[in-house]
Amino acid sequence: MQIAIPLYPRLTVLDAVGPYEVLQRVPGFVPVFVGAERGTVRSDTDALGLVVDAAYDEVPSPDVVVVPGGPGSRDHLDGGPLVDWLRRVHPGTRYTTSVCTGSLVLGAAGLLDGLDATTHWGSLQVLERFGARPTTRRVVEQLDHRIVTAAGVSSGIDMGLRLIELLADELAARTAQLWIEYDPQPPFDSGHPDRADDAVRAKITEDSGGRLVVPPPR
């Protein structure tokens, strides 16, 4: 079972590494990091590099694709090698998936038209540009279309566990969950816009230079 995870400059690392850490726990699941060319790409902070092990043309028929997000995802919204590769491989995948703003890249490839989909809360409105119906659900499955999208960053771990259930079985998924001791008990309850207080909202706006405004609670 080949799991292709595209890497590109200025991606958010956990978007790629979270699902990778889950999926590689299953015997026979073989992750491969793909990109426009072999070599190192730098993360969104430029502090960490990840290695592309195979060019897109070397991975013509992956079983699963997991597209991570990050600021660099915006560089692909008008097309390019990643979008072209997604269009080529999607007809043969078992599932084509995304984490965070990776869903915008799926949209740019024409894979989300008319479908419910999710992304990071700060980019939900951009999904509409590609004909998707934005939703704030953490993981959104369109199984008839073989599409799964996950919301911001950490939700990729949840999606990875669900993919194991779909591709193998529930026992394998629960076993992977225990291997990584995924037992979230966060010290704070500010992980969703519906629960963030005014101080957190103001800090997000300040730290992003006004680029991000937390939506009001539903």
JOLIN-V279410 format. One record per residue. RES is the residue in one letter. SS is DSSP state (hx for helix, st for strand, lp for the rest). PHI is phi as a letter, one per 20 degrees, with the letter a starting at -180 (none if undefined). Layout:
RES SS PHI
RES SS PHI
//
This chain:
M lp none
Q st e
I st d
A st e
I st d
P st f
L lp d
Y lp b
P lp g
R lp m
L st e
T lp e
V hx g
L hx f
D hx g
A hx e
V hx f
G hx f
P hx f
Y hx g
E hx f
V hx f
L hx f
Q lp f
R lp f
V lp e
P lp g
G lp n
F lp e
V st d
P st f
V st c
F st e
V st d
G st a
A lp f
E lp b
R lp f
G st p
T st e
V st d
R st e
S st f
D lp f
T lp e
D lp m
A lp e
L lp c
G st d
L st d
V st d
V st f
D lp e
A st b
A st f
Y hx g
D hx f
E hx e
V lp c
P lp e
S lp b
P lp f
D lp f
V st c
V st c
V st c
V st e
P lp f
G lp d
G lp p
P hx g
G hx f
S hx f
R hx f
D hx f
H hx d
L lp f
D lp d
G lp o
G lp p
P hx g
L hx f
V hx f
D hx f
W hx f
L hx g
R hx f
R hx f
V hx e
H hx g
P lp g
G lp d
T lp e
R lp e
Y st b
T st d
T st c
S st b
V st c
C lp l
T lp f
G hx g
S hx f
L hx f
V hx f
L hx g
G hx f
A hx f
A lp e
G lp n
L lp e
L lp d
D lp g
G lp m
L lp d
D st f
A st b
T lp c
T lp a
H lp g
W hx g
G hx f
S hx c
L hx g
Q hx f
V hx f
L hx g
E hx f
R hx g
F hx d
G lp n
A lp e
R st d
P st f
T lp b
T lp e
R lp f
R lp f
V st c
V st d
E st d
Q st c
L hx f
D hx f
H hx d
R lp m
I st d
V st c
T st c
A st d
A lp f
G lp f
V lp k
S lp f
S hx f
G hx f
I hx f
D hx g
M hx f
G hx g
L hx f
R hx f
L hx f
I hx f
E hx f
L hx f
L hx e
A lp c
D lp a
E hx f
L hx f
A hx f
A hx f
R hx f
T hx f
A hx f
Q hx f
L hx f
W hx g
I lp e
E lp l
Y lp e
D lp c
P lp g
Q lp b
P lp f
P lp f
F lp c
D lp d
S lp c
G lp e
H lp b
P lp g
D lp f
R lp d
A lp f
D lp e
D hx f
A hx f
V hx f
R hx g
A hx f
K hx f
I hx g
T hx f
E hx f
D hx f
S lp e
G lp m
G lp n
R lp f
L lp d
V lp c
V lp f
P lp f
P lp f
P lp g
R lp f
//
